[in-house]
Each structure stands twice: as C-alpha cells, then as structure tokens.
C-alpha cells in the first residue's frame, strides 16, 4: 500500500467529490492517454465510473488507492 506524501494529501483534499480520469491519473504519474489505456484494459489503479460520456473517479476511491484513509482525508488540516 502506497502512503501519500503530505503535498499529495493536500492535493486530494482540494479535489471535488469526483474528478475526470486524466486528473486521477496524474496522481499515479500517468498521462491522459495512459490513463485511458489502463482503463480500457481494466488495469486503472482504482474504480472508474461512467457518467454520461465522462469517466470519473471519486475522491474517496482515489484516496484509498493511494493508501490514504477517508478519516485522514477529512481530518482538520
């Protein structure tokens, strides 16, 4: 399990409830194309949801994939 550095935790806290697949991919060092490729292969590191024509990742799923508990995400800064 990966532990997110403090700066990454701060980035996570600033996110809305859902983010686009490419935005989520940046947390794993992926490009836009790389994010979509892994999703197509079923290998993206966290659950991806389709809303209309958009692919999104929830803030909570992204945090969990990065090894950050939801409690830490919601804790006072």
HELIX and SHEET records of a PDB file:
HELIX    1   1 UNK A    6  UNK A   13  1                                   8    
HELIX    2   2 UNK A   21  UNK A   26  1                                   6    
HELIX    3   3 UNK A   32  UNK A   40  1                                   9    
HELIX    4   4 UNK A   59  UNK A   65  1                                   7    
HELIX    5   5 UNK A   70  UNK A   74  1                                   5    
SHEET    1   A 3 UNK A  18  UNK A  20  0                                        
SHEET    2   A 3 UNK A  54  UNK A  58 -1                                        
SHEET    3   A 3 UNK A  49  UNK A  51 -1                                        
END                                                                             
